[in-house]
Amino acid sequence: MTVVTGPFVVSCIGAAGAAVLGMVVLGEPVTAARIFFVCLLLVAVVGLKATSGH
């Protein structure tokens, strides 16, 4: 993983985790858009890993 993608992966996982934690523990509204964008973050991380060439 390069110097640029490392912090991106960490921040995406943190953002997705905070969003899920807010929905599950804090009772924030669970909407289709929110779930879609959390999944989009995770797909971006997997996509970067799959195309990194390592």
Legacy VTK file of the C-alpha trace (Angstrom):
# vtk DataFile Version 3.0
C-alpha trace
ASCII
DATASET POLYDATA
POINTS 54 float
0.000 0.000 0.000
1.399 3.379 -0.947
1.847 6.412 1.249
-1.280 7.986 -0.218
-3.664 5.045 0.045
-2.737 4.083 3.611
-4.247 7.153 5.288
-7.216 6.992 2.906
-7.988 3.426 3.937
-7.695 4.259 7.622
-9.944 7.310 7.318
-12.558 5.400 5.276
-12.704 2.578 7.786
-12.973 5.106 10.611
-15.735 7.070 8.884
-17.714 3.940 8.061
-17.266 2.637 11.597
-18.398 5.932 13.126
-21.483 6.021 10.897
-22.440 2.445 11.732
-21.782 3.000 15.425
-23.967 6.093 15.364
-26.815 4.185 13.747
-26.551 1.124 15.986
-25.635 2.595 19.368
-26.759 6.215 19.271
-30.022 5.677 17.450
-29.275 7.909 14.470
-31.667 7.441 11.556
-30.920 4.544 9.234
-31.696 5.642 5.693
-31.090 3.984 2.365
-28.769 6.817 1.330
-26.675 6.493 4.485
-26.283 2.726 4.042
-25.449 3.206 0.355
-22.651 5.666 1.080
-21.180 3.569 3.896
-21.098 0.629 1.477
-19.545 2.894 -1.155
-16.706 3.743 1.251
-16.055 0.060 1.867
-16.153 -0.726 -1.865
-13.612 2.042 -2.466
-11.239 0.505 0.086
-11.609 -2.960 -1.435
-11.155 -1.520 -4.925
-7.940 0.228 -3.962
-6.594 -2.939 -2.403
-7.573 -5.039 -5.419
-5.908 -2.680 -7.891
-2.798 -1.869 -5.874
-0.752 -4.590 -7.561
0.594 -6.136 -4.346
LINES 1 55
54 0 1 2 3 4 5 6 7 8 9 10 11 12 13 14 15 16 17 18 19 20 21 22 23 24 25 26 27 28 29 30 31 32 33 34 35 36 37 38 39 40 41 42 43 44 45 46 47 48 49 50 51 52 53
